[in-house]
Amino acid sequence: MINRRQFLGALAGSAALVGLPGLVGAQAAAGRRFVFVFAQGGWDPLCVFAPLFDSPFVDMEPEAERMRVGGFDLVDHPARPGVRRFFETWGPVTTVFNGISTRSVAHDVCTYVAMTGSSSGSESDWPSLIGHAELGRYSMPSLVINGPALPGNLEVAVARAGEGQLGGLVRGDIVLDTDLNGGGPGARAGLLLDRFVARRAERALAAMKTEGGRRLASELDTSLRQSVQLKKLQGDLPLEAYSFRSRVDMAVAALSAGVSRAVTLTDDGVWDTHDDNAPQSPQFEALFNGLTNLLERLTSTPGPEGLPLIDDTVVVMLSEMGRTPKYNATVGRDHWPYTSAMIIGNATAGGRQIGAYDLQFSGVGVDPASGDLDPDALGVAAEDFGATLLALADVDPAPILPTAAPILGALR
């Protein structure tokens, strides 16, 4: 079997962007695609998702006001018009989850729980599970541009882009960053190499008679088809992914070319605001403006089947923890074990909030069947949130999360 390292190494030596007739047929429908946007460091739900103005146990920020948009009860602020615009535009296809319990105040543990439903650090995260379910259809089923990557035992499904590495591999110009003399083959030479490999592969496939040979032939055919997928990205990937916008460009390019089912990226915020909570406000404004840009790009970009990506793409936005309800001595907020998340897409119920916060800013859970509040449930279980994502991806959560239940009230 051609492994990922061997394949990408071979890809770096050929820069031609040319299809191989006879090897690649029409791609089958690949199911829903996913983009995970992770606000790393712990955002403050009190800035957007938790309007606890009547609680004596909570410090709300100056100038903040209650905002009602459709079915959402939110926090408004003069410095965050982009947040209001987002919910006015995208609220009908957005479901907000409040009071998700991540059961810790340590960054690593909360990240594990938020992304896997377990604190062990050894389980596979939601993007890995979603990508692995369609392993044969994608060359990079779960693409991690940056942010958390917790593949567990599903490493085969996960590709890490690195800062500029993916673009260099796809274009072939990564060889210029090595000690090798000269660059890769030119466009004409690359085309000839591709055709040579295609002819040899066709002959090899036709000659395979044994079961082991047919299996090897099938793996070779898959690798060649995936190489063509990756070459379609040439010219579409930004040279570097240092900004949120360029990471969005890379994510949309990967989904449009059909090389990935799930993509993970982070925004540009520095969310761990112990010393001063004021930066949370402009960071939320930038995050929601970036999220609007992502959704607009998905709307205007066709997927592999020719339809707009927005039709079958689910965007998940989350952070590993929240911030304390009261300011500390430096007007910052410390770590808090309840957080919020959003799912955006045509497959979600939309226009709805699932879960809540009580007056002490603790989470209030829900009845999974309906999504209605259950006052006896202490927060929305991260496992149930993950099971909901897996259900959206047509992955049976029962063998993976045997004690969890998808929140069916969040699904359309």
C-alpha positions in Angstrom: 0.0 0.0 0.0 1.3 3.5 -0.8 1.4 5.4 2.4 0.8 9.1 2.9 4.5 10.0 3.3 5.5 8.1 0.1 2.5 9.6 -1.8 3.2 13.2 -0.8 6.9 12.8 -1.5 6.1 11.6 -5.0 3.6 14.5 -5.4 6.2 17.1 -4.6 8.2 16.0 -7.6 5.4 16.8 -10.1 3.9 20.2 -10.4 1.6 19.6 -13.4 -2.1 20.1 -12.9 -3.5 17.7 -15.4 -6.2 15.1 -15.2 -5.5 11.5 -16.2 -8.2 10.3 -18.6 -9.4 6.8 -18.0 -8.2 6.7 -14.4 -10.6 9.1 -12.7 -14.3 8.9 -13.0 -17.0 11.0 -11.5 -16.8 11.3 -7.8 -19.6 9.7 -5.9 -21.5 11.9 -3.4 -19.3 12.1 -0.3 -22.0 13.0 2.3 -21.9 16.1 4.4 -18.7 18.1 4.7 -17.5 19.8 7.9 -15.5 22.8 8.8 -14.4 23.1 12.5 -13.5 26.6 13.7 -11.8 26.4 17.1 -11.4 29.5 19.3 -8.3 28.2 21.2 -7.8 29.5 24.7 -11.3 29.8 26.1 -13.8 32.4 24.9 -16.2 34.3 27.1 -19.8 33.3 26.4 -21.0 36.3 28.4 -20.0 38.5 25.5 -22.4 36.9 23.0 -24.3 33.8 24.1 -25.3 34.4 27.8 -27.3 37.5 28.5 -27.3 37.1 32.3 -28.0 40.8 33.0 -30.4 39.9 35.9 -27.9 37.8 37.8 -26.1 39.2 40.9 -23.4 36.5 40.4 -22.3 37.7 37.0 -20.4 40.8 35.8 -21.6 41.8 32.4 -19.3 44.0 30.4 -20.0 47.8 30.2 -22.3 49.0 27.4 -23.6 45.5 26.7 -27.4 45.0 26.2 -29.8 42.2 25.6 -30.4 41.3 22.0 -33.2 39.2 20.5 -32.8 38.1 17.0 -35.3 35.5 15.8 -35.2 32.6 18.3 -32.0 33.8 19.9 -31.5 35.6 23.2 -28.0 37.1 23.0 -25.7 39.9 24.1 -25.3 43.0 22.0 -22.6 45.6 22.2 -21.8 48.7 20.1 -18.3 47.3 19.3 -19.7 44.1 17.8 -22.1 45.0 15.0 -20.8 42.0 13.0 -22.2 39.6 15.6 -25.7 41.1 15.2 -25.4 41.0 11.4 -24.3 37.3 11.5 -27.4 36.2 13.4 -29.7 38.4 11.3 -28.3 36.8 8.2 -27.4 33.2 9.2 -29.6 32.7 12.3 -32.2 30.6 10.4 -29.5 27.9 9.7 -27.7 28.3 13.1 -28.1 26.3 16.3 -26.4 27.6 19.4 -25.5 25.1 22.2 -25.2 26.7 25.6 -23.9 25.3 28.9 -21.7 22.5 27.4 -19.8 20.9 30.2 -16.1 20.3 29.6 -15.6 19.1 33.2 -12.3 20.8 33.8 -10.5 24.2 33.9 -7.3 22.9 32.3 -6.8 23.7 28.6 -5.6 20.3 27.5 -8.3 18.4 29.4 -11.1 20.7 28.2 -9.8 20.4 24.6 -9.9 16.6 24.9 -13.5 16.7 26.3 -14.8 19.3 23.8 -13.3 17.5 20.8 -13.6 13.8 21.8 -16.1 13.5 24.7 -13.3 12.0 26.8 -10.6 13.4 29.1 -8.1 10.6 28.3 -6.5 12.3 25.3 -6.3 8.9 23.5 -9.7 9.0 21.8 -10.3 10.2 18.2 -11.8 13.7 17.8 -14.9 14.5 15.9 -13.1 15.6 12.6 -11.1 12.4 12.6 -14.1 10.2 13.1 -16.1 12.0 10.4 -13.2 11.9 7.9 -12.4 8.2 8.6 -16.0 7.2 7.8 -15.3 8.2 4.2 -11.6 7.1 4.1 -11.6 5.7 0.6 -13.1 8.8 -1.0 -10.7 11.5 0.1 -6.9 11.9 -0.1 -7.0 13.9 3.1 -10.2 12.9 4.9 -9.5 15.1 7.9 -7.3 18.1 7.1 -6.0 20.1 10.1 -4.8 23.5 8.9 -4.1 24.4 12.5 -5.6 23.9 15.9 -6.2 20.7 17.9 -5.5 17.4 16.2 -6.5 14.3 18.2 -6.7 11.4 15.8 -6.3 8.6 18.4 -5.9 5.4 16.4 -7.3 7.1 13.2 -4.0 8.8 12.2 -4.4 7.4 8.7 -7.4 9.7 8.1 -5.6 12.9 9.3 -3.3 15.2 7.4 -1.7 18.2 9.1 -1.1 21.2 6.8 1.6 23.0 8.8 2.5 26.6 8.0 2.7 26.5 4.2 3.7 22.9 3.9 0.5 21.7 2.2 0.7 24.3 -0.5 4.3 23.6 -1.1 3.7 19.8 -1.5 0.7 20.3 -3.8 2.5 22.8 -6.0 5.8 20.9 -5.9 7.8 24.0 -4.9 8.6 22.5 -1.4 11.7 21.1 -3.0 13.1 24.7 -3.2 13.2 24.7 0.6 15.6 21.7 0.7 19.3 21.3 0.1 18.6 19.6 -3.2 20.2 21.3 -6.3 17.6 22.7 -8.7 13.8 22.4 -8.5 11.2 19.9 -9.6 10.3 19.0 -13.2 8.7 21.7 -15.3 5.1 21.6 -16.5 5.9 19.6 -19.7 8.1 17.1 -17.9 5.4 16.7 -15.2 2.8 16.0 -17.8 4.9 13.3 -19.4 5.6 11.8 -16.0 1.9 11.7 -15.2 1.1 10.0 -18.5 3.8 7.5 -18.0 2.6 6.6 -14.5 -1.0 6.4 -15.8 -0.1 3.9 -18.6 2.0 1.8 -16.3 -0.7 1.7 -13.8 -3.3 0.7 -16.3 -1.2 -2.2 -17.5 -0.5 -3.3 -13.9 -4.2 -3.2 -13.0 -5.1 -5.3 -16.0 -2.4 -7.9 -15.2 -3.4 -8.5 -11.6 -5.1 -12.0 -11.2 -4.6 -13.0 -7.5 -6.7 -11.7 -4.6 -3.6 -10.0 -3.1 -2.8 -8.5 -6.5 -6.3 -7.2 -7.0 -6.2 -5.7 -3.5 -2.8 -4.0 -4.3 -4.3 -2.8 -7.6 -7.3 -1.3 -5.9 -5.0 0.6 -3.5 -2.9 1.8 -6.3 -5.9 3.0 -8.2 -7.2 4.8 -5.1 -3.8 6.5 -4.6 -3.7 7.7 -8.3 -7.2 9.0 -8.1 -6.4 10.9 -4.9 -3.2 12.3 -6.5 -5.3 13.9 -9.2 -7.6 15.3 -6.5 -4.7 16.9 -4.8 -3.3 18.4 -8.0 -6.6 20.2 -8.5 -5.6 22.3 -5.6 -2.6 23.8 -7.4 -3.0 27.5 -7.6 -5.9 27.5 -5.2 -4.0 27.2 -2.0 -2.6 30.4 -0.3 1.2 30.3 0.0 0.9 30.5 3.8 -2.0 30.1 6.2 -0.9 32.7 8.8 -4.3 34.5 8.9 -7.8 33.4 9.5 -8.8 34.5 6.0 -6.0 32.5 4.3 -7.0 29.5 6.4 -10.6 29.9 5.2 -9.2 30.0 1.7 -7.4 26.8 2.2 -10.4 25.1 3.8 -12.7 26.1 1.0 -10.2 25.0 -1.7 -9.8 21.6 -0.1 -13.6 21.1 0.2 -14.2 22.3 -3.4 -11.5 20.0 -4.9 -13.0 17.1 -3.0 -9.8 16.2 -1.2 -11.2 16.5 2.4 -14.4 15.9 4.2 -13.5 17.7 7.5 -11.2 20.7 7.9 -10.1 22.1 11.2 -8.7 25.7 11.6 -8.5 28.4 14.3 -9.2 32.1 14.2 -6.6 34.8 15.1 -7.9 35.5 18.6 -5.8 35.2 21.8 -8.7 34.1 24.0 -7.0 33.3 27.3 -7.8 36.7 28.9 -6.8 36.3 32.6 -5.2 39.7 32.9 -7.8 41.8 31.0 -11.1 40.6 29.5 -11.5 43.6 27.2 -9.8 41.9 24.2 -12.7 39.4 24.1 -15.0 41.9 22.5 -13.0 42.8 19.4 -12.0 39.2 19.0 -15.6 38.1 18.9 -16.3 40.8 16.3 -13.3 39.6 14.2 -14.4 35.9 14.7 -18.0 36.5 13.5 -16.8 38.6 10.6 -14.5 35.8 9.6 -17.3 33.3 10.0 -19.5 35.4 7.7 -16.7 35.4 5.2 -16.4 31.6 5.4 -20.1 31.1 4.8 -20.1 33.5 1.9 -17.2 31.6 0.4 -19.1 28.3 0.8 -22.1 29.9 -0.8 -20.2 31.2 -3.9 -17.9 28.1 -4.3 -19.1 24.9 -6.1 -18.3 21.6 -4.6 -17.1 18.5 -6.5 -20.6 17.8 -7.7 -21.1 21.4 -9.0 -23.5 22.6 -6.3 -22.6 25.3 -3.8 -20.6 23.9 -0.9 -23.0 25.6 1.5 -25.7 23.1 0.5 -24.0 20.1 2.2 -21.4 21.7 4.5 -21.8 22.0 8.3 -19.7 24.6 10.1 -18.9 23.9 13.8 -17.6 26.8 15.9 -16.5 26.0 19.5 -14.0 26.8 22.2 -12.6 24.4 24.9 -13.9 26.4 27.9 -15.6 29.6 29.0 -14.5 32.3 31.4 -15.6 32.9 35.1 -18.8 34.9 35.7 -17.0 37.5 37.9 -13.9 39.6 36.9 -10.8 38.9 38.8 -8.5 41.6 40.4 -7.1 42.6 37.0 -10.5 42.8 35.3 -9.8 39.5 33.6 -11.7 36.3 33.7 -10.3 32.9 34.6 -11.1 29.4 33.4 -14.7 28.1 33.6 -15.9 24.6 32.9 -19.0 25.6 30.8 -18.9 26.8 27.3 -21.0 27.4 24.1 -20.8 26.2 20.5 -22.6 26.7 17.2 -23.5 24.5 14.4 -24.4 26.2 11.1 -25.8 24.5 8.1 -28.9 23.4 6.3 -29.0 20.1 8.2 -29.5 21.8 11.6 -32.8 22.9 13.1 -31.7 26.5 12.9 -33.0 29.6 14.7 -32.7 27.8 18.0 -30.7 27.7 21.3 -30.1 24.3 22.9 -29.2 24.3 26.6 -28.8 27.3 28.8 -27.0 29.0 31.7 -28.6 29.5 35.1 -28.0 32.6 37.3 -24.8 31.2 38.7 -23.6 30.7 35.1 -23.6 26.9 35.4 -24.9 24.9 32.5 -28.5 23.6 32.2 -28.9 20.4 30.1 -31.6 19.2 27.8 -33.8 16.3 26.9 -31.9 14.8 23.9 -35.1 13.7 22.1 -36.6 17.2 21.9 -33.8 19.6 22.8 -36.0 21.2 25.5 -34.4 22.3 28.7 -34.1 19.7 31.5 -33.5 21.5 34.8 -32.2 18.3 36.4 -29.4 18.0 33.9 -26.2 19.8 34.9 -25.1 21.1 31.5 -25.1 19.7 28.0 -22.8 16.7 27.9 -19.9 17.2 25.5 -20.5 13.5 24.5 -24.1 14.4 23.4 -22.8 17.3 21.4 -20.3 15.0 19.7 -22.9 12.4 19.1 -25.0 15.1 17.4 -22.2 15.9 15.1 -21.6 12.3 14.2 -25.3 11.8 13.5 -25.1 14.8 11.1 -22.2 13.0 9.4 -24.2 9.8 9.1 -21.8 8.1 11.5 -23.5 5.8 14.1 -22.4 7.3 17.4 -23.5 4.3 19.5 -20.3 2.2 19.1 -18.1 5.2 19.7 -20.1 7.0 22.5 -22.2 4.2 24.1 -23.5 6.4 26.9 -24.2 9.4 24.7 -27.4 10.4 22.8 -27.6 12.7 19.8 -29.7 15.8 20.5 -32.3 15.2 17.9 -34.0 18.5 18.6 -30.9 20.2 17.0 -31.4 18.3 13.7 -33.6 19.2 10.8 
